[in-house]
Amino acid sequence: MPLNPASPAFIDQLMAALPEDTLRPAEPRYLEEPRGRYHGQAGTVALPRSVEEVATIVKMANAAQVGILPYGGGTGLVGGQVAPDGPAPLILSLERMNKIRDVLPLENVLVAEAGAILADVQSAAADVDRLFPLSLAAEGTARLGGVLATNAGGVNVLRYGNARDLCLGLEAVLPCGDIWRGLTRLRKDNTGYDLRNLLIGAEGSLGVITAATLKLSPRPRGLGTALMVVPDPSAAIDLLALARDRFGEAVSAFELIHRQGLEFMTEHLPDIRQALDPRPEWCVLIDLGMARDANTEAALLELFEAAMERDLVSDGTIAQSEAQRQEIWSVREHIPIANKAVGSIVSHDISLPITAIPEFIKQGGAALAQLGDMRINCFGHLGDGNLHYNAFPAQGRDRSEYADIRADIQRCVHDLVASFDGSFSAEHGVGRLKVKDLEHYGDPTKLAAMRAIKSALDPNGIMNPGVVLAAG
Amino acid sequence: MPLNPASPAFIDQLMAALPEDTLRPAEPRYLEEPRGRYHGQAGTVALPRSVEEVATIVKMANAAQVGILPYGGGTGLVGGQVAPDGPAPLILSLERMNKIRDVLPLENVLVAEAGAILADVQSAAADVDRLFPLSLAAEGTARLGGVLATNAGGVNVLRYGNARDLCLGLEAVLPCGDIWRGLTRLRKDNTGYDLRNLLIGAEGSLGVITAATLKLSPRPRGLGTALMVVPDPSAAIDLLALARDRFGEAVSAFELIHRQGLEFMTEHLPDIRQALDPRPEWCVLIDLGMARDANTEAALLELFEAAMERDLVSDGTIAQSEAQRQEIWSVREHIPIANKAVGSIVSHDISLPITAIPEFIKQGGAALAQLGDMRINCFGHLGDGNLHYNAFPAQGRDRSEYADIRADIQRCVHDLVASFDGSFSAEHGVGRLKVKDLEHYGDPTKLAAMRAIKSALDPNGIMNPGVVLAAG
């Protein structure tokens, strides 16, 4: 049964049931997304103040068979937060539900509402000398609900896991409008199916997360960072194993950097100081977070020497101060900015079994060379097997010249990823952008189970229609 | 629609479709469970050799509307592995599917079949100098499929998490008989709903896990163990916070021990050497797993001194050798054995928000004293908030004298747990034993969602009928 649009009559009904000023016409910011691929239809945004108001809204939308578009910080990269076509949904933003409800340092727990900005959650944890480790470029804007709905990743996954690994419990409104009060602070609770992890990563298509209990960690006291030059990606993987053998979980980030990214920076961001000269073809950024009083510089130096003996590294630099740490991280963090200045033909957020990465990089370069003359910047979270593998125009050419092979490049990369049992979406999710990729590359049994679950929990298909799964 | 029993005609059909010797009458061991509460009906056991054979069996059972009872190592404590009543199901044991399919030390990954014994998985990891950290008393008998289906916990959850946290991917047969090939080795993969975590902890009621990709960890090199005497559980919690502040994730176990358990040991296991004399009312076992060359004894001594300054500890012992470490652990490990020798009236596998534990212990003792004269042994994984809270007859009395208040004791404990937002099943699961507890204490919205998911994935209700949810 097709959905109904959020008609003026439906909005009037909602207005009558909710406090004044809960609904208003959606400003343009609710209709845009960062990559500019999708433009949302004009409509109404609901701004509830409590989980009970969310429940009222969802219940009425379900009864009227009107779609709901959950809206977090609007930073998603796969179009999950806009509805460019189909019956106009009601936009549901949780920005007014942005409280930190509770901070329990003795339990390493923080309870926050879905509208809380990620950076505010991090600060609230820091205020009690704890770490909320989820960290990503959009943290100043992204809201907790979206971060959880998309199972966000970021730079600390190697040590602390994805959003899913950092959440103990949820409060949510299911598509029928019932409230699930699941804000447990328990570390162990084997009482039934894992509804929490089903909602996390469902991108709003199975319900609306309204609050979460989050895991905090002790703050590492001794921080150390190094850049090390490796002969190739294979050596980088051996270096990671060596580092983890020595330091265990203290290896908190392990990032692969290719010369292409450094060259883009030289070209477009000449003020960013680059520690290594000449620019190496491949290097890795290693971040250590150790216990109090640990000598991280000595530890990194020992690692470097042990790696030298095994021909895994040839050069490098170890930060001797917090300022130097920031300088090294700044290089890594400016790569996406330099990429943006150059302008990619197409970008890929892929993951691979870690040991498959060297062969993937080799075959990927060869395969794309068959398609045309282009530059590849391959970088990312090597420790998690997550690469950002982006194709750029050859020097002096414009991306518009590649418009007709753009889809071929993407298909070529995703096919190769699939041949290595990798994923076409490591951390950004499916959204609208990759619904067809999921249909093409996804396991058919899993897809059938997903559709059955969607129908069971959301029989009218009101929750974020067209996201993850095609609208029914 | 009620299920059909696994009739001789149905078994004949299966025999015709499967290799010789796949089916046989179930020996008594398949009809028993460790606590002797439930006795399974006589029936047939299927012993498939491959996921394809599992799929054939499930497909035919689904068509014939015959129940399937997945059987792992048979060590579960809540009766999930036996069917005492209802239409006789087919018992499905994966013991022949016990291969370690792949070990990838560079990826910290191991792929094993569901029939593999947990201890064999641990050994295969140790053979490549890695750690598979899931460890529990039944590890020599428990099989991986059951460990995952019940989301097993154990002594290392504080550092490494539950079974759920140690699994990257699954191969499974869903109730329709289709095979989900989800044995991913990826650390990041945001392509659709989390079917993996839905099957983990579903206790066989949503499908049959046939193989899994598991996460390995670096082996900690410097191991240290201490027993420290604390004035009360509240000080134990402060000591845990102090330890984690100093050592971060290196705190791998933090176990609370009450004098009652030590006294039971003195009485029934006098050969077990107990390091602390006199026996303290409360003590904690702290286990550290640090990096190579770390001086764990010095680290534990510093922790002890810092805790002394804060009046958190009054006495203790730090292992000076591996033999002494084993001796300390032996005390902890023999508590359940001593308990068994005494014979409990009733035992509880509960979890609580960590900071609620002192108040729970106080109120629990007072509430049970109202019900009768009994002894309480409260011990367990304090770091995870998981207590084993067991009631024993008063000295000189027999458990049979308490038969009429047994249910009252249990209800009293579980009500108190619920009032602190705790769980009536921390690590053992729901099985058959706690189906009514789940109905009573579970969140109604979550229960409704669970029933909808069960109906969607298993419309005929063939998978482990009567476990987790009452048979339809």
Chai-1 contact restraints between the chains, C-beta under 6 A:
chainA,res_idxA,chainB,res_idxB,connection_type,confidence,min_distance_angstrom,max_distance_angstrom,comment,restraint_id
A,L106,B,A241,contact,1.0,0.0,6.0,A-B,restraint_1
A,L106,B,T355,contact,1.0,0.0,6.0,A-B,restraint_2
A,E107,B,I354,contact,1.0,0.0,6.0,A-B,restraint_3
A,E107,B,T355,contact,1.0,0.0,6.0,A-B,restraint_4
A,N151,B,N190,contact,1.0,0.0,6.0,A-B,restraint_5
A,G153,B,K188,contact,1.0,0.0,6.0,A-B,restraint_6
A,D178,B,T445,contact,1.0,0.0,6.0,A-B,restraint_7
A,W180,B,D443,contact,1.0,0.0,6.0,A-B,restraint_8
A,W180,B,T445,contact,1.0,0.0,6.0,A-B,restraint_9
A,W180,B,K446,contact,1.0,0.0,6.0,A-B,restraint_10
A,R181,B,D443,contact,1.0,0.0,6.0,A-B,restraint_11
A,R185,B,P353,contact,1.0,0.0,6.0,A-B,restraint_12
A,L186,B,S351,contact,1.0,0.0,6.0,A-B,restraint_13
A,L186,B,S423,contact,1.0,0.0,6.0,A-B,restraint_14
A,R187,B,D384,contact,1.0,0.0,6.0,A-B,restraint_15
A,R187,B,G385,contact,1.0,0.0,6.0,A-B,restraint_16
A,K188,B,G153,contact,1.0,0.0,6.0,A-B,restraint_17
A,K188,B,S351,contact,1.0,0.0,6.0,A-B,restraint_18
A,K188,B,D384,contact,1.0,0.0,6.0,A-B,restraint_19
A,K188,B,N386,contact,1.0,0.0,6.0,A-B,restraint_20
A,K188,B,A426,contact,1.0,0.0,6.0,A-B,restraint_21
A,K188,B,E427,contact,1.0,0.0,6.0,A-B,restraint_22
A,D189,B,S351,contact,1.0,0.0,6.0,A-B,restraint_23
A,D189,B,S423,contact,1.0,0.0,6.0,A-B,restraint_24
A,N190,B,N151,contact,1.0,0.0,6.0,A-B,restraint_25
A,N190,B,S425,contact,1.0,0.0,6.0,A-B,restraint_26
A,N190,B,E427,contact,1.0,0.0,6.0,A-B,restraint_27
A,N190,B,G429,contact,1.0,0.0,6.0,A-B,restraint_28
A,T191,B,S423,contact,1.0,0.0,6.0,A-B,restraint_29
A,T191,B,S425,contact,1.0,0.0,6.0,A-B,restraint_30
A,T191,B,L438,contact,1.0,0.0,6.0,A-B,restraint_31
A,G192,B,L438,contact,1.0,0.0,6.0,A-B,restraint_32
A,G192,B,M450,contact,1.0,0.0,6.0,A-B,restraint_33
A,Y193,B,A202,contact,1.0,0.0,6.0,A-B,restraint_34
A,Y193,B,M450,contact,1.0,0.0,6.0,A-B,restraint_35
A,D194,B,N197,contact,1.0,0.0,6.0,A-B,restraint_36
A,D194,B,L198,contact,1.0,0.0,6.0,A-B,restraint_37
A,D194,B,G201,contact,1.0,0.0,6.0,A-B,restraint_38
A,L195,B,K446,contact,1.0,0.0,6.0,A-B,restraint_39
A,L195,B,A449,contact,1.0,0.0,6.0,A-B,restraint_40
A,N197,B,D194,contact,1.0,0.0,6.0,A-B,restraint_41
A,N197,B,N197,contact,1.0,0.0,6.0,A-B,restraint_42
A,L198,B,D194,contact,1.0,0.0,6.0,A-B,restraint_43
A,L198,B,L198,contact,1.0,0.0,6.0,A-B,restraint_44
A,G201,B,D194,contact,1.0,0.0,6.0,A-B,restraint_45
A,A202,B,Y193,contact,1.0,0.0,6.0,A-B,restraint_46
A,P218,B,R244,contact,1.0,0.0,6.0,A-B,restraint_47
A,P218,B,D245,contact,1.0,0.0,6.0,A-B,restraint_48
A,P218,B,G248,contact,1.0,0.0,6.0,A-B,restraint_49
A,A241,B,L106,contact,1.0,0.0,6.0,A-B,restraint_50
A,R244,B,P218,contact,1.0,0.0,6.0,A-B,restraint_51
A,D245,B,P218,contact,1.0,0.0,6.0,A-B,restraint_52
A,R246,B,R292,contact,1.0,0.0,6.0,A-B,restraint_53
A,F247,B,A291,contact,1.0,0.0,6.0,A-B,restraint_54
A,G248,B,P218,contact,1.0,0.0,6.0,A-B,restraint_55
A,G248,B,A291,contact,1.0,0.0,6.0,A-B,restraint_56
A,E249,B,E249,contact,1.0,0.0,6.0,A-B,restraint_57
A,A291,B,F247,contact,1.0,0.0,6.0,A-B,restraint_58
A,A291,B,G248,contact,1.0,0.0,6.0,A-B,restraint_59
A,R292,B,R246,contact,1.0,0.0,6.0,A-B,restraint_60
A,S351,B,L186,contact,1.0,0.0,6.0,A-B,restraint_61
A,S351,B,K188,contact,1.0,0.0,6.0,A-B,restraint_62
A,S351,B,D189,contact,1.0,0.0,6.0,A-B,restraint_63
A,P353,B,R185,contact,1.0,0.0,6.0,A-B,restraint_64
A,I354,B,E107,contact,1.0,0.0,6.0,A-B,restraint_65
A,T355,B,L106,contact,1.0,0.0,6.0,A-B,restraint_66
A,T355,B,E107,contact,1.0,0.0,6.0,A-B,restraint_67
A,D384,B,R187,contact,1.0,0.0,6.0,A-B,restraint_68
A,D384,B,K188,contact,1.0,0.0,6.0,A-B,restraint_69
A,G385,B,R187,contact,1.0,0.0,6.0,A-B,restraint_70
A,N386,B,K188,contact,1.0,0.0,6.0,A-B,restraint_71
A,S423,B,L186,contact,1.0,0.0,6.0,A-B,restraint_72
A,S423,B,D189,contact,1.0,0.0,6.0,A-B,restraint_73
A,S423,B,T191,contact,1.0,0.0,6.0,A-B,restraint_74
A,S425,B,N190,contact,1.0,0.0,6.0,A-B,restraint_75
A,S425,B,T191,contact,1.0,0.0,6.0,A-B,restraint_76
A,A426,B,K188,contact,1.0,0.0,6.0,A-B,restraint_77
A,E427,B,K188,contact,1.0,0.0,6.0,A-B,restraint_78
A,E427,B,N190,contact,1.0,0.0,6.0,A-B,restraint_79
A,G429,B,N190,contact,1.0,0.0,6.0,A-B,restraint_80
A,L438,B,T191,contact,1.0,0.0,6.0,A-B,restraint_81
A,L438,B,G192,contact,1.0,0.0,6.0,A-B,restraint_82
A,D443,B,W180,contact,1.0,0.0,6.0,A-B,restraint_83
A,D443,B,R181,contact,1.0,0.0,6.0,A-B,restraint_84
A,T445,B,D178,contact,1.0,0.0,6.0,A-B,restraint_85
A,T445,B,W180,contact,1.0,0.0,6.0,A-B,restraint_86
A,K446,B,W180,contact,1.0,0.0,6.0,A-B,restraint_87
A,K446,B,L195,contact,1.0,0.0,6.0,A-B,restraint_88
A,A449,B,L195,contact,1.0,0.0,6.0,A-B,restraint_89
A,M450,B,G192,contact,1.0,0.0,6.0,A-B,restraint_90
A,M450,B,Y193,contact,1.0,0.0,6.0,A-B,restraint_91
A,A452,B,A456,contact,1.0,0.0,6.0,A-B,restraint_92
A,A452,B,L457,contact,1.0,0.0,6.0,A-B,restraint_93
A,I453,B,I453,contact,1.0,0.0,6.0,A-B,restraint_94
A,I453,B,A456,contact,1.0,0.0,6.0,A-B,restraint_95
A,A456,B,A452,contact,1.0,0.0,6.0,A-B,restraint_96
A,A456,B,I453,contact,1.0,0.0,6.0,A-B,restraint_97
A,A456,B,A456,contact,1.0,0.0,6.0,A-B,restraint_98
A,L457,B,A452,contact,1.0,0.0,6.0,A-B,restraint_99
